[in-house]
Amino acid sequence: MKKPGIQITLIDQKGTKGCHRGHKIGDSFDFDTERGKLCPMAMHVAFPYIDILRYGGEIPGQEKGTAVFACPDVDTLNVFKIERIDVLDDDSP
């Protein structure tokens, strides 16, 4: 089995101000090819969850293969969902 993919999607905004990076609800990023488009503050929070999910772990209290987190900007508080996308090898049955 190949390394699973990781998709990060903005699912909600709890803060009172818009995102300084311009992210909007529904924006989605492939961790491997688009991580540079994600706000560095959000990425800083996301990385431990990504590492856990990508290498077989699960986040207690979260749906299997997912993690929900918020960016640390108190005025914005974007809420993101990380999803593990399992990819099979071409040789798999």
Backbone torsions as a table, in degrees:
resi	resn	phi	psi	omega
1	MET	NA	134.4	177.6
2	LYS	-75.9	166.1	175.8
3	LYS	-59.0	131.1	-179.5
4	PRO	-67.2	151.5	174.3
5	GLY	-79.7	163.8	179.0
6	ILE	-132.4	124.9	177.4
7	GLN	-112.9	131.7	179.3
8	ILE	-117.8	123.2	-176.0
9	THR	-127.5	134.4	174.9
10	LEU	-78.5	117.3	-174.1
11	ILE	-109.6	-16.0	-177.8
12	ASP	-164.3	162.1	173.9
13	GLN	-136.2	122.9	-176.1
14	LYS	-103.0	-16.2	-176.7
15	GLY	-79.7	176.2	-176.4
16	THR	-96.7	-11.8	-178.7
17	LYS	-119.2	156.0	177.2
18	GLY	-69.2	161.3	-179.8
19	CYS	-68.3	129.4	179.6
20	HIS	-68.3	-17.1	178.1
21	ARG	-92.9	-8.4	177.6
22	GLY	88.4	8.1	179.4
23	HIS	-67.2	143.1	179.4
24	LYS	-128.7	154.1	178.0
25	ILE	-54.1	132.7	-178.4
26	GLY	100.9	-18.2	176.4
27	ASP	-61.0	138.4	-177.0
28	SER	-135.7	143.6	-175.1
29	PHE	-134.5	133.8	171.2
30	ASP	-83.4	121.6	-175.7
31	PHE	-57.9	-39.4	-174.7
32	ASP	-75.8	-30.0	-174.8
33	THR	-115.2	-15.3	-174.6
34	GLU	-130.1	13.9	-175.3
35	ARG	-60.0	-26.7	178.6
36	GLY	-67.9	-14.7	178.7
37	LYS	-85.0	-17.4	-178.4
38	LEU	-83.6	139.8	178.1
39	CYS	-50.0	130.7	-179.2
40	PRO	-59.3	-33.6	178.3
41	MET	-66.1	-43.0	178.1
42	ALA	-66.6	-40.5	-180.0
43	MET	-62.0	-37.5	178.5
44	HIS	-59.5	-39.8	178.5
45	VAL	-76.2	-37.0	-175.5
46	ALA	-69.1	-34.4	-168.7
47	PHE	-55.8	-44.7	178.9
48	PRO	-60.2	-38.0	177.7
49	TYR	-66.4	-42.2	178.6
50	ILE	-60.1	-46.5	-179.6
51	ASP	-59.7	-44.5	178.8
52	ILE	-61.9	-50.5	-176.9
53	LEU	-66.2	-43.0	-176.4
54	ARG	-63.1	-32.6	-174.9
55	TYR	-105.6	27.9	168.0
56	GLY	98.5	-4.7	179.9
57	GLY	-83.9	171.3	176.3
58	GLU	-131.1	155.5	179.6
59	ILE	-98.0	119.8	-179.7
60	PRO	-55.6	135.3	178.3
61	GLY	82.1	-1.4	179.9
62	GLN	-108.9	153.6	174.1
63	GLU	-57.0	142.0	-177.9
64	LYS	-52.7	131.1	177.7
65	GLY	78.6	13.5	-178.8
66	THR	-136.1	162.7	171.2
67	ALA	-148.9	139.4	175.9
68	VAL	-115.6	133.0	-179.7
69	PHE	-145.9	164.8	178.3
70	ALA	-116.9	147.0	174.6
71	CYS	-67.7	157.0	-175.6
72	PRO	-82.7	-1.3	179.9
73	ASP	-76.6	107.1	-173.8
74	VAL	-61.7	-27.9	179.4
75	ASP	-77.7	-24.4	-177.4
76	THR	-101.4	-54.8	-178.1
77	LEU	48.0	55.9	172.5
78	ASN	-67.4	138.5	179.0
79	VAL	-109.0	124.5	-176.9
80	PHE	-114.8	152.5	173.0
81	LYS	-120.2	129.8	175.5
82	ILE	-102.2	133.7	177.4
83	GLU	-126.6	132.2	174.2
84	ARG	-82.3	130.0	179.5
85	ILE	-112.1	104.4	-179.0
86	ASP	-74.0	132.3	-178.7
87	VAL	-120.5	127.7	178.8
88	LEU	-90.3	148.9	173.5
89	ASP	-63.6	156.3	175.5
90	ASP	-63.2	-25.8	-178.4
91	ASP	-84.2	-3.0	-176.8
92	SER	-73.1	145.4	178.7
93	PRO	-69.4	NA	NA
